[in-house]
Amino acid sequence: MNHLGSIGALYHIALLIQYAHTLESNIYDEIRRIKNNPRNLRTFFYELFIFNILDKGKIENKKKFTVGLQEIEGTCIINGKIFLFECRKVFMPKIEELDIKKRLMEVFYIKSRKINKGIGMICGIKMTRPITGNYRQSFEEKISTYFDNFNKHTGFNEIDYTVEDRTGTFTATNYNEASLIEAKEIKNYDVLFYLSPKENKGEMIHLIGGTQSMFQVPQTAIYKKLENILKEKKKQHINSIYKNKIIFIDTEIFPSLDMDIFQTETSFDVDMLKNVYNKVCRDTILIITRRIYHKEEPEIKVAAVYTKALESEANYLLSRFN
């Protein structure tokens, strides 16, 4: 709420909702159907974003219809050619791993608010690879057990706690500033939590806390996921009556742990993008949009990959984003 770029993103969403009122009711009603699923809702708003680009650019198009048993996102006509188009948000690889770490950070916060002793601590979680969905429950139980035991025990000042099983290791020690600095520098953890005693006010002890997590994804994994998405799309429309295709891939960049695929400038590599394109979808115009909300003014960057035969149509489409 205090990040101006995010307010700009919210403003863009408001404009898209306003635009949705101009479309057929079945499209607008989609908002109500998926409003409790944030990722599906973000994908839907991206569809609206592309619909709006096509409409404002006066590109003839047809939205959300069925061919046989398959729902089509849309078709458009450029230079007399009919294109099937699809809009897709691609989330960062290993996003389930990030979801688990995000949840464990929340659990640390919730449990720490209920402690009954003014003792500083450093807690660390190191997970065994590969990380799977059941790790979330396993480490939630470890965190809960630790804080329950901490609250039950009396008459101690030293913390020396370790639990280890096949999912990994949970440790807790007394707070020490040098140890915390070392842990942050070495980064030998998946989730780190700490409480630091700052001052006493009569019988009240004030604690300052924080939590952080390590999340790293190799660039090769990013483009492997993109390749798999494009293969999936090619297989999905292998028998389509529409031979010309456009695939729109989106990334939104704003303060969030629910990250889209190209979060940094270094993660967006044109040569690697072209390699994936040449390997998978040379009969397609591939459009990558990056909607960046880090700064006060929103920024939209658009890149396209295409064959020589589709160059004219791709360039025309790119010009509609200006």
CORNORSUL-V187612 format. One line per field, one symbol per residue. phi: phi as a letter, one per 20 degrees, with the letter a starting at -180 (. if undefined). Layout:
BEGIN
phi->???
END
This chain:
BEGIN
phi->.ddffffffffffffffffgfeeffffffggffdfedgffffffffgfgfgfgfffelegbcdlcddmddedfrcbdclneedfccdbedeggmffffgffffffffgfffffdfdcedfbcdcccefefecfffgfgeffffffffffgfffcmccedbcbccbfeqcdcbcffbfffffffffflebdcccbcdfdadcmeededdcabbbebccfffffffffgfffffffffdfdffeeeccdeddcdcbfaeeeffdecfffedfffffffgffdcfeceddddcedcfdfefccdccccaegfdfffffffgffef
END
